[in-house]
Amino acid sequence: MPRFPSPLAGYGATWSTKSRVIAGVLVLSVLLAVAGLTAWATGSGGHDHDDDTAAPSPSSTSTSESAPKPVPGTGSVPKPPQLSDPLAYAKAAAVMLWTYDTRTTNRDQQLAGMNAWMTKETKYTDWSSISAQVPDPVLWSRMADNAQYATVKVTEAHFPSAFKQALAENPSALTEAYIYAVTVTGKQQITWKKGGGGAEDRSVTLAVQCRPSRDCSLVSLAPRVAP
């Protein structure tokens, strides 16, 4: 039975060149350097795999595509909330990433809805790391044939310890890009026709931008950091 890949499936294998450039920016200006991002950003080839990742990676066609324009129909992707708290926004973004409904939403709608959450600051936005989480058109079609959808319950969100330590050591470093690392955990429930279904634990670290006097926005999936 086709299933929507985990947002961390094949983690590290589908990061584009732009992802690595943005990661370098984060190293220099957004405190993620303390999480070991420097070594990751300067690695060769872009084909590193986490040893503990068993699920198949999404299609490489998703990593380089541009965000599609919205298509007719509402779709099921929630609109980005108007929040200034990075923890609250990251929790909402994780729900957005982990939920889908192929019964009411086609793939272009899914991508367009997800793109609405991204920061408009092109220096930082890493759309490829987000779009890579969406299955390729063939798999999405097969999921739709089986009326597959997913819901999620978020259990908690926190700033990783490395991020908090770096912020304590250099509070002014945050004021250039106002990008926060937030780790979110939850449980995803996947359902398909004829009573099929299952549940899986989920965890993701997101880079979220929350500038003063502005609503937060999503920057990227962040490399794994210390809990």
Summary of the structure (lengths in Angstrom):
residues: 227
radius of gyration: 16.9
end to end distance: 33.2
largest distance: 55.0
contacts: 721
relative contact order: 0.22
helix: 33%
strand: 20%
